[in-house]
Amino acid sequence: MTASTFTSPQGRKIAYHQSEGAGPGVVFLGGFKSDMEGTKALRLAAWAERTGRSFLRFDYSGHGQSSGEFEEGTIGDWAEDAEAAIAALTTGPQILVGSSMGGWIALLLARRAAARVAALVTIAAAPDFTEDSMWARFSETQKAELARAGQLALPSDYGEPYIITQRLIEDGRAHLVLRTPLHLPFPTRFLQGTADEDVELAVALRLLEHASGPDMRLTLVDGADHRFSDETCLSLIERTIEEVIARINE
């Protein structure tokens, strides 16, 4: 299927796929340098079609089929893209499903516009990763290279190296969510694998401890890695979304 597009208020061309159905709809927020054609996004698209649920998946700018270059983007830019997609393409509160960086984006949206969030499900959420998982682990040599060249190439297990820019790091500091109060006043479910080498278990525990809300749960899957994409994990994501839908309808 050919993706549809819309232009965000910032002038970025955002590609998306959307299926109509019952509300509240589900919005999938992908990870760092991933796109809306990934395993989890496609699995949820099929689930939504099967269950008759409204569903939206899209590519942040610099990702997939959307405009821009990845190296030009930041957390703030991608949060703007997500906020614009929800505003332009959906009606009423939505269930946000955020994977890895998408979990951070979902938390930013929950803080900015809680009225548009019906429930929140995160998968290996990576809040504040530019500061805690990147900058904090850079050597003095890497920090000097970043300051000198404005960017740094990091190896990736998922393909070509990540180009990390000084702008990404600095912008990330303006969007941290684990340093200030984070209230989540809706059903919230955090999913985390114990064998995740990209987002440590301590991050999930810190998020659960830091956030406040009337209905928050953390589910750990023994042996699951960061992809969280085998049949057991994919089925758990589906069941978790169905659980928060039931909670919304109580």
NUNU-627440 format. One line per 2 residues: number of its first residue (from 1); their letters; for each residue x, y, z of N, C-alpha, C. Coordinates in nm, 2 decimals, decimal comma, m for minus. Atoms other than C-alpha are relative to their C-alpha. Layout:
NUM	A	X Y Z X Y Z X Y Z | ...
END
This chain:
1	MT	0,08 m0,12 0,00 0,00 0,00 0,00 0,09 0,13 0,00 | m0,07 m0,13 0,00 0,12 0,35 m0,08 m0,04 0,08 0,12
3	AS	0,02 m0,08 m0,12 0,16 0,57 0,22 m0,07 0,13 m0,04 | 0,05 m0,14 0,01 m0,05 0,89 0,26 0,10 0,09 0,06
5	TF	m0,09 m0,10 m0,06 0,12 1,21 0,36 m0,08 0,12 0,04 | 0,05 m0,13 m0,04 0,04 1,53 0,54 0,12 0,09 0,03
7	TS	m0,11 m0,09 m0,03 0,25 1,84 0,60 m0,02 0,06 0,14 | 0,02 m0,05 m0,13 0,31 1,93 0,96 0,01 0,15 0,01
9	PQ	m0,02 m0,15 m0,02 0,30 2,29 1,10 0,14 0,05 m0,02 | m0,14 m0,03 0,01 0,68 2,28 1,09 0,04 m0,01 m0,15
11	GR	m0,04 0,02 0,14 0,67 2,21 0,71 0,06 m0,13 m0,04 | m0,06 0,13 0,03 0,78 1,85 0,73 m0,11 m0,09 m0,06
13	KI	0,09 0,09 0,07 0,61 1,59 0,50 0,01 m0,13 0,08 | 0,01 0,12 m0,08 0,50 1,30 0,72 m0,08 m0,11 m0,07
15	AY	0,07 0,12 0,06 0,41 0,96 0,57 m0,07 m0,08 0,10 | 0,08 0,08 m0,10 0,15 0,75 0,74 m0,09 m0,10 m0,07
17	HQ	0,11 0,09 0,04 m0,09 0,46 0,71 m0,10 0,00 0,11 | 0,11 m0,01 m0,10 m0,43 0,47 0,88 m0,11 m0,09 m0,04
19	SE	0,12 0,08 0,02 m0,72 0,24 0,92 m0,11 0,05 0,09 | 0,11 m0,05 m0,07 m1,06 0,34 1,03 m0,06 m0,11 0,09
21	GA	0,06 0,09 m0,09 m1,24 0,17 1,32 m0,05 0,06 0,13 | 0,05 m0,05 m0,13 m1,37 0,20 1,67 0,11 0,08 0,08
23	GP	m0,09 m0,07 m0,09 m1,22 0,44 1,92 m0,01 m0,05 0,14 | m0,11 m0,09 0,04 m1,03 0,52 2,11 0,10 m0,07 m0,09
25	GV	m0,09 0,06 0,10 m0,78 0,46 1,83 0,13 m0,02 0,07 | m0,14 0,04 m0,04 m0,43 0,32 1,87 0,10 0,07 m0,09
27	VF	m0,10 m0,06 0,07 m0,13 0,52 1,76 0,13 m0,06 0,03 | m0,12 0,07 m0,03 0,20 0,34 1,72 0,12 0,10 m0,02
29	LG	m0,12 m0,09 0,00 0,52 0,54 1,79 0,13 m0,08 0,00 | m0,12 0,08 0,03 0,83 0,38 1,65 0,12 0,05 0,07
31	GF	m0,13 m0,02 m0,06 1,19 0,37 1,77 0,09 0,08 m0,08 | m0,11 m0,08 0,06 1,51 0,55 1,69 0,05 m0,07 m0,13
33	KS	m0,04 0,05 0,13 1,58 0,51 1,32 m0,08 m0,12 m0,05 | 0,09 0,10 0,05 1,30 0,26 1,28 m0,11 0,06 m0,08
35	DM	0,11 m0,06 0,08 0,99 0,30 1,06 m0,13 m0,08 0,02 | 0,13 0,06 m0,02 0,63 0,21 1,03 m0,02 m0,13 m0,08
37	EG	0,00 0,14 0,06 0,71 m0,11 0,83 0,06 m0,10 0,08 | m0,06 0,10 m0,09 0,86 m0,28 1,13 m0,09 m0,11 0,04
39	TK	0,08 0,12 m0,04 0,74 m0,61 1,28 m0,11 0,04 0,09 | 0,11 m0,04 m0,10 0,55 m0,45 1,57 m0,11 0,08 m0,06
41	AL	0,09 m0,09 0,06 0,39 m0,18 1,36 m0,10 m0,08 m0,09 | 0,08 0,08 0,09 0,27 m0,43 1,10 m0,09 m0,10 0,07
43	RL	0,08 0,10 m0,08 0,15 m0,68 1,36 m0,12 0,08 0,06 | 0,11 m0,07 m0,06 m0,06 m0,41 1,53 m0,10 0,05 m0,11
45	AA	0,09 m0,03 0,11 m0,20 m0,30 1,19 m0,09 m0,11 m0,03 | 0,08 0,11 0,02 m0,32 m0,65 1,14 m0,10 m0,03 0,11
47	WA	0,09 0,01 m0,12 m0,46 m0,67 1,49 m0,11 0,10 m0,01 | 0,11 m0,11 0,01 m0,65 m0,34 1,44 m0,10 m0,04 m0,10
49	ER	0,09 0,03 0,10 m0,80 m0,46 1,12 m0,09 m0,12 0,04 | 0,07 0,11 m0,05 m0,90 m0,79 1,28 m0,10 0,03 0,10
51	TG	0,09 m0,04 m0,11 m1,06 m0,62 1,58 m0,08 0,12 m0,03 | 0,08 m0,12 0,04 m1,21 m0,32 1,40 0,04 0,12 0,08
53	RS	m0,04 m0,11 m0,07 m1,00 m0,07 1,59 0,07 0,10 m0,09 | m0,07 m0,10 0,07 m0,88 0,26 1,45 0,15 0,00 0,03
55	FL	m0,14 0,01 m0,02 m0,51 0,26 1,40 0,08 0,09 m0,09 | m0,09 m0,09 0,08 m0,24 0,50 1,29 0,15 m0,03 0,03
57	RF	m0,15 0,01 m0,01 0,13 0,44 1,22 0,06 0,10 m0,10 | m0,07 m0,10 0,08 0,37 0,69 1,07 0,15 0,00 0,01
59	DY	m0,15 m0,02 m0,01 0,73 0,78 1,01 0,03 0,14 0,04 | m0,05 m0,13 m0,03 0,90 1,06 1,19 0,08 0,06 m0,12
61	SG	m0,08 m0,06 0,10 1,08 1,31 0,97 0,14 m0,06 0,01 | m0,13 0,06 0,00 1,41 1,17 0,86 0,00 m0,15 0,02
63	HG	0,02 0,15 m0,01 1,27 0,81 0,90 m0,09 m0,05 m0,11 | 0,09 0,06 0,09 1,12 0,58 0,65 m0,03 0,08 m0,12
65	QS	0,05 m0,07 0,12 0,91 0,75 0,38 m0,02 0,15 0,02 | 0,02 m0,14 m0,03 0,89 1,09 0,55 0,12 0,09 m0,05
67	SG	m0,11 m0,09 0,05 1,09 1,40 0,44 0,11 0,02 0,10 | m0,11 m0,04 m0,09 1,42 1,51 0,58 0,10 m0,11 0,01
69	EF	m0,11 0,09 m0,03 1,75 1,35 0,68 0,00 m0,04 0,15 | 0,00 0,04 m0,14 1,78 1,14 0,99 0,09 0,08 0,09
71	EE	m0,10 m0,07 m0,08 2,09 1,33 1,10 m0,04 0,14 0,04 | 0,05 m0,14 m0,03 1,90 1,66 1,10 m0,10 0,00 0,11
73	GT	0,11 0,00 m0,10 1,64 1,54 1,35 0,04 m0,01 0,15 | m0,02 0,01 m0,15 1,61 1,55 1,73 m0,13 m0,05 0,06
75	IG	0,11 0,04 m0,08 1,38 1,43 2,00 m0,12 0,10 m0,01 | 0,11 m0,11 0,00 1,19 1,76 2,00 m0,07 0,00 m0,14
77	DW	0,06 0,00 0,13 1,14 1,74 1,62 m0,09 m0,12 m0,01 | 0,08 0,12 0,02 1,01 1,39 1,63 m0,12 0,00 0,10
79	AE	0,12 m0,02 m0,09 0,78 1,47 1,93 m0,10 0,09 m0,07 | 0,08 m0,09 0,08 0,65 1,76 1,71 m0,08 m0,08 m0,11
81	DA	0,06 0,08 0,10 0,59 1,51 1,43 m0,12 m0,08 0,05 | 0,10 0,08 m0,06 0,39 1,28 1,66 m0,12 0,08 0,04
83	EA	0,11 m0,09 m0,05 0,19 1,56 1,81 m0,08 0,05 m0,12 | 0,07 m0,05 0,12 0,11 1,69 1,46 m0,09 m0,11 m0,06
85	AI	0,08 0,11 0,06 0,00 1,35 1,33 m0,12 m0,03 0,08 | 0,12 0,03 m0,09 m0,23 1,29 1,63 m0,10 0,11 m0,02
87	AA	0,09 m0,11 0,01 m0,38 1,64 1,59 m0,07 0,00 m0,14 | 0,06 m0,01 0,14 m0,43 1,62 1,21 m0,08 m0,12 m0,04
89	LT	0,05 0,12 0,06 m0,53 1,26 1,17 m0,10 m0,08 0,10 | 0,08 0,07 m0,10 m0,72 1,15 1,49 m0,10 0,09 0,07
91	TG	0,10 m0,08 m0,08 m1,02 1,26 1,69 m0,01 m0,06 0,14 | 0,02 0,05 m0,13 m1,05 1,23 2,06 0,13 m0,06 0,06
93	PQ	m0,11 0,06 m0,06 m0,82 1,06 2,31 0,05 m0,13 m0,07 | m0,05 0,12 0,06 m0,59 0,79 2,17 0,08 m0,08 0,09
95	IL	m0,09 0,09 m0,07 m0,40 0,49 2,30 0,13 0,00 m0,06 | m0,14 m0,02 0,06 m0,03 0,56 2,25 0,08 m0,13 0,03
97	VG	m0,09 0,12 m0,02 0,19 0,25 2,20 0,14 0,04 m0,05 | m0,13 m0,05 0,03 0,55 0,36 2,21 0,11 m0,10 0,02
99	SS	m0,10 0,10 m0,01 0,84 0,14 2,13 0,14 0,07 0,01 | m0,13 m0,06 m0,02 1,19 0,23 2,26 0,00 0,15 0,00
101	MG	0,01 m0,15 0,00 1,24 0,60 2,17 m0,14 0,04 m0,01 | 0,14 m0,04 0,01 0,87 0,60 2,09 m0,06 0,00 0,14
103	GW	0,05 0,00 m0,14 0,81 0,53 2,46 0,03 0,14 0,06 | m0,04 m0,14 m0,05 1,00 0,86 2,54 m0,10 0,10 m0,07
105	IA	0,09 m0,09 0,07 0,79 1,04 2,27 m0,14 m0,01 0,06 | 0,13 0,01 m0,06 0,47 0,90 2,42 m0,01 0,07 0,14
107	LL	0,00 m0,06 m0,14 0,57 1,02 2,77 0,00 0,15 m0,02 | 0,00 m0,14 0,03 0,64 1,37 2,62 m0,14 0,04 m0,04
109	LA	0,14 m0,03 0,04 0,29 1,37 2,46 m0,09 m0,01 0,12 | 0,09 0,02 m0,12 0,13 1,25 2,78 0,02 0,12 0,09
111	RR	m0,02 m0,11 m0,08 0,29 1,54 2,96 m0,05 0,13 m0,06 | 0,04 m0,12 0,07 0,21 1,80 2,70 m0,15 0,01 m0,02
113	AA	0,14 0,00 0,04 m0,14 1,69 2,61 m0,07 m0,12 0,05 | 0,06 0,12 m0,07 m0,28 1,44 2,86 m0,15 m0,02 m0,05
115	AR	0,14 0,02 0,04 m0,64 1,51 2,74 m0,01 m0,08 m0,13 | 0,01 0,07 0,13 m0,55 1,35 2,40 0,05 m0,15 0,02
117	VA	m0,05 0,14 m0,02 m0,42 1,03 2,57 m0,10 m0,08 0,08 | 0,10 0,08 m0,07 m0,67 0,76 2,67 0,07 m0,11 0,08
119	AL	m0,08 0,10 m0,07 m0,40 0,51 2,77 0,13 m0,01 m0,06 | m0,14 0,00 0,05 m0,03 0,44 2,73 0,06 m0,14 0,02
121	VT	m0,07 0,13 0,00 0,16 0,12 2,65 0,14 0,03 m0,05 | m0,14 m0,01 0,05 0,54 0,13 2,62 0,06 m0,13 m0,01
123	IA	m0,07 0,12 0,02 0,76 m0,14 2,49 0,15 0,03 0,00 | m0,14 m0,03 m0,02 1,12 m0,13 2,61 0,03 0,15 m0,01
125	AA	m0,01 m0,15 0,00 1,08 0,25 2,67 0,14 0,04 0,03 | m0,14 m0,05 m0,01 1,40 0,45 2,64 m0,01 0,15 0,03
127	PD	0,01 m0,14 m0,04 1,32 0,78 2,82 0,14 0,06 0,03 | m0,12 m0,07 m0,03 1,61 1,03 2,83 0,13 m0,07 m0,05
129	FT	m0,11 0,08 0,04 1,84 0,79 2,64 0,12 0,08 m0,05 | m0,11 m0,07 0,05 2,04 1,06 2,47 0,10 0,05 0,11
131	ED	m0,08 m0,05 m0,11 2,16 1,18 2,81 0,06 m0,12 0,08 | m0,04 0,10 m0,10 2,17 0,86 3,02 0,07 m0,12 m0,07
133	SM	m0,06 0,12 0,06 2,26 0,59 2,76 0,11 0,04 m0,11 | m0,10 m0,04 0,10 2,47 0,80 2,51 0,10 0,09 0,07
135	WA	m0,10 m0,09 m0,06 2,63 1,11 2,67 0,07 m0,05 0,12 | m0,06 0,04 m0,12 2,69 0,95 3,00 0,10 m0,11 m0,02
137	RF	m0,09 0,11 0,03 2,88 0,66 2,83 0,11 0,04 m0,10 | m0,10 m0,04 0,09 3,08 0,86 2,59 0,13 0,02 0,07
139	SE	m0,13 m0,03 m0,05 3,45 0,87 2,65 0,04 0,15 m0,02 | m0,04 m0,14 0,02 3,63 1,20 2,68 0,04 0,03 m0,15
141	TQ	m0,04 m0,01 0,14 3,77 1,13 2,33 m0,13 0,02 m0,09 | 0,12 m0,02 0,08 3,42 1,09 2,19 m0,07 0,13 0,02
143	KA	0,06 m0,13 m0,03 3,29 1,40 2,36 0,08 0,11 m0,07 | m0,08 m0,10 0,07 3,58 1,60 2,22 m0,03 m0,01 m0,15
145	EL	0,03 0,01 0,14 3,51 1,46 1,87 m0,14 0,06 m0,03 | 0,13 m0,06 0,02 3,14 1,55 1,91 0,00 0,15 m0,01
147	AR	m0,01 m0,14 0,00 3,23 1,90 2,00 0,08 0,06 m0,12 | m0,08 m0,04 0,11 3,49 1,93 1,72 m0,08 m0,01 m0,13
149	AG	0,07 0,02 0,13 3,29 1,78 1,43 m0,15 0,02 0,00 | 0,14 m0,01 m0,01 2,94 1,82 1,56 m0,08 m0,12 m0,02
151	QL	0,06 0,12 0,01 2,87 1,46 1,51 0,09 m0,12 0,03 | m0,07 0,11 m0,04 2,98 1,11 1,61 m0,06 m0,12 m0,06
153	AL	0,05 0,12 0,06 2,94 0,77 1,44 0,00 m0,11 0,11 | 0,01 0,11 m0,10 2,82 0,49 1,68 m0,04 m0,13 m0,07
155	PS	0,04 0,13 0,06 2,81 0,12 1,58 m0,14 m0,04 0,04 | 0,13 0,05 m0,03 2,47 m0,04 1,56 m0,02 m0,14 m0,03
157	DY	0,03 0,14 0,02 2,34 m0,39 1,59 m0,11 m0,02 m0,11 | 0,12 0,00 0,09 2,06 m0,30 1,35 0,03 0,05 m0,14
159	GE	m0,04 m0,04 0,13 2,26 m0,20 1,04 0,11 0,10 0,00 | m0,11 m0,10 0,01 2,48 0,10 0,94 0,01 0,08 0,13
161	PY	m0,03 m0,07 m0,12 2,63 0,31 1,22 m0,10 0,12 0,02 | 0,09 m0,12 m0,03 2,41 0,58 1,40 0,09 0,12 0,00
163	II	m0,07 m0,13 0,00 2,53 0,93 1,33 m0,07 0,09 0,11 | 0,05 m0,07 m0,11 2,48 1,11 1,66 0,05 0,15 0,00
165	TQ	m0,05 m0,14 0,02 2,49 1,49 1,64 0,00 0,07 0,14 | 0,00 m0,09 m0,12 2,56 1,76 1,90 m0,14 0,05 0,03
167	RL	0,14 m0,06 m0,01 2,22 1,90 1,83 m0,10 m0,10 0,06 | 0,09 0,10 m0,06 2,05 1,57 1,92 0,02 m0,01 0,15
169	IE	m0,03 0,00 m0,14 2,23 1,56 2,25 m0,05 0,12 0,08 | 0,04 m0,12 m0,07 2,16 1,92 2,34 m0,15 0,01 0,00
171	DG	0,14 m0,01 0,00 1,80 1,90 2,23 m0,06 m0,10 0,10 | 0,05 0,10 m0,09 1,75 1,58 2,43 m0,01 0,05 0,14
173	RA	0,00 m0,05 m0,13 1,84 1,77 2,74 m0,12 0,09 0,03 | 0,12 m0,08 m0,01 1,54 2,00 2,68 m0,13 m0,08 0,01
175	HL	0,12 0,08 0,00 1,31 1,71 2,67 0,00 m0,12 0,09 | m0,02 0,11 m0,09 1,41 1,49 2,96 m0,13 m0,01 0,08
177	VL	0,13 0,02 m0,07 1,11 1,33 3,15 0,02 m0,07 0,13 | m0,02 0,07 m0,13 1,28 1,15 3,44 0,06 0,09 0,11
179	RT	m0,06 m0,09 m0,09 1,41 1,47 3,61 m0,11 0,09 0,07 | 0,11 m0,08 m0,05 1,07 1,64 3,67 m0,12 m0,09 0,02
181	PL	0,12 0,09 m0,03 0,73 1,51 3,79 m0,06 m0,04 m0,14 | 0,06 0,06 0,12 0,56 1,28 3,54 m0,12 m0,07 0,04
183	HL	0,12 0,06 m0,04 0,20 1,22 3,60 m0,07 m0,06 m0,12 | 0,07 0,07 0,11 0,01 0,96 3,39 m0,14 m0,04 0,05
185	PF	0,14 0,02 m0,06 m0,36 0,99 3,48 m0,09 m0,09 m0,08 | 0,08 0,09 0,08 m0,48 0,70 3,26 0,07 m0,14 0,01
187	PT	m0,06 0,14 m0,01 m0,42 0,32 3,23 0,14 0,00 m0,07 | m0,14 0,00 0,05 m0,04 0,28 3,18 0,06 m0,13 0,02
189	RF	m0,07 0,13 m0,01 0,15 m0,04 3,10 0,14 0,01 m0,06 | m0,13 0,00 0,04 0,52 m0,07 3,07 0,04 m0,15 m0,03
191	LQ	m0,05 0,13 0,03 0,66 m0,38 2,89 0,15 0,00 m0,02 | m0,14 0,00 0,00 1,02 m0,48 2,93 0,06 m0,14 m0,01
193	GT	m0,06 0,13 0,00 1,24 m0,77 2,84 0,12 0,00 0,09 | m0,11 0,00 m0,09 1,50 m0,89 3,09 0,14 m0,02 m0,07
195	AD	m0,13 0,02 0,08 1,76 m0,97 2,81 0,02 0,12 m0,09 | m0,02 m0,12 0,08 1,74 m0,62 2,66 0,13 0,06 0,02
197	ED	m0,13 m0,06 m0,01 2,09 m0,50 2,59 0,01 0,15 m0,03 | 0,00 m0,14 0,03 1,99 m0,16 2,47 m0,06 0,09 0,10
199	VE	0,06 m0,07 m0,11 1,76 m0,05 2,75 0,00 m0,09 0,12 | m0,02 0,08 m0,11 1,86 m0,19 3,08 m0,13 m0,01 0,09
201	LA	0,11 0,02 m0,09 1,60 m0,33 3,33 m0,02 0,12 0,09 | 0,00 m0,11 m0,09 1,70 m0,05 3,56 m0,08 0,12 m0,05
203	VA	0,07 m0,11 0,06 1,55 0,20 3,32 m0,15 m0,01 0,02 | 0,15 0,03 m0,02 1,20 0,04 3,34 m0,03 0,02 0,14
205	LR	0,03 m0,01 m0,15 1,22 0,02 3,72 0,00 0,15 0,04 | m0,01 m0,15 m0,03 1,33 0,39 3,73 m0,13 0,07 m0,04
207	LL	0,12 m0,06 0,06 1,04 0,49 3,51 m0,12 m0,03 0,09 | 0,11 0,03 m0,08 0,79 0,30 3,72 0,00 0,07 0,13
209	EH	m0,01 m0,07 m0,13 0,92 0,45 4,04 m0,02 0,15 m0,01 | 0,01 m0,14 0,01 0,94 0,80 3,90 m0,13 0,05 m0,04
211	AS	0,13 m0,05 0,04 0,61 0,83 3,73 m0,11 m0,02 0,11 | 0,11 0,02 m0,09 0,28 0,87 3,92 m0,13 m0,02 m0,08
213	GP	0,13 0,02 0,07 m0,07 0,76 3,82 m0,08 m0,11 0,08 | 0,09 0,09 m0,07 m0,37 0,56 3,94 0,00 m0,14 m0,05
215	DM	0,01 0,13 0,05 m0,32 0,26 3,72 0,12 m0,03 m0,09 | m0,12 0,02 0,07 0,04 0,18 3,63 0,05 m0,15 0,03
217	RL	m0,06 0,13 m0,02 0,20 m0,17 3,58 0,12 m0,02 m0,09 | m0,12 0,04 0,07 0,53 m0,30 3,47 0,00 m0,15 m0,02
219	TL	0,00 0,14 0,03 0,54 m0,64 3,30 0,14 m0,04 m0,06 | m0,13 0,05 0,05 0,88 m0,82 3,26 m0,02 m0,13 m0,07
221	VD	0,00 0,13 0,08 0,93 m1,09 3,00 0,14 m0,06 0,01 | m0,13 0,06 m0,02 1,21 m1,32 3,09 0,06 m0,05 m0,13
223	GA	m0,07 0,04 0,12 1,47 m1,36 2,81 m0,03 0,09 m0,12 | 0,03 m0,08 0,12 1,31 m1,10 2,58 0,10 0,10 m0,02
225	DH	m0,10 m0,10 0,03 1,55 m0,87 2,40 m0,07 0,13 m0,04 | 0,05 m0,14 0,03 1,51 m0,51 2,28 m0,10 0,00 m0,12
227	RF	0,09 0,01 0,11 1,33 m0,61 1,96 m0,14 m0,03 0,04 | 0,13 0,04 m0,06 1,05 m0,76 2,17 m0,10 m0,04 m0,12
229	SD	0,08 0,03 0,12 0,92 m0,91 1,84 m0,02 m0,15 m0,03 | 0,04 0,13 0,03 0,89 m1,28 1,88 m0,15 m0,02 0,03
231	ET	0,15 0,02 m0,02 0,54 m1,44 1,90 m0,05 0,02 0,14 | 0,04 m0,02 m0,14 0,53 m1,44 2,28 m0,02 0,15 0,03
233	CL	0,00 m0,14 m0,03 0,61 m1,07 2,29 m0,11 0,08 m0,08 | 0,10 m0,06 0,08 0,38 m0,97 2,00 m0,14 m0,03 0,06
235	SL	0,13 0,03 m0,06 0,09 m1,15 2,16 m0,02 0,08 0,13 | 0,01 m0,08 m0,13 0,16 m0,98 2,49 m0,04 0,15 m0,03
237	IE	0,03 m0,14 0,04 0,15 m0,64 2,32 m0,15 0,01 m0,03 | 0,14 0,00 0,04 m0,19 m0,72 2,17 m0,09 m0,01 0,13
239	RT	0,09 0,02 m0,12 m0,33 m0,85 2,50 0,01 0,13 0,09 | m0,02 m0,12 m0,09 m0,19 m0,54 2,69 m0,09 0,11 m0,06
241	IE	0,09 m0,11 0,05 m0,37 m0,30 2,45 m0,14 m0,04 0,03 | 0,14 0,04 m0,03 m0,69 m0,50 2,49 m0,03 0,02 0,15
243	EV	0,02 m0,02 m0,15 m0,64 m0,48 2,87 m0,03 0,15 0,03 | 0,03 m0,14 m0,03 m0,62 m0,10 2,87 m0,13 0,05 m0,07
245	IA	0,13 m0,03 0,06 m0,92 m0,08 2,63 m0,11 m0,04 0,10 | 0,10 0,04 m0,10 m1,12 m0,28 2,89 0,00 0,09 0,12
247	RI	0,00 m0,09 m0,11 m1,00 m0,05 3,16 m0,06 0,13 m0,03 | 0,06 m0,13 0,05 m1,10 0,26 2,96 m0,16 m0,02 0,00
249	NE	0,15 0,02 0,01 m1,45 0,11 2,91 m0,07 m0,04 0,13 | 0,07 0,03 m0,13 m1,51 0,02 3,28 m0,08 0,11 0,05
END
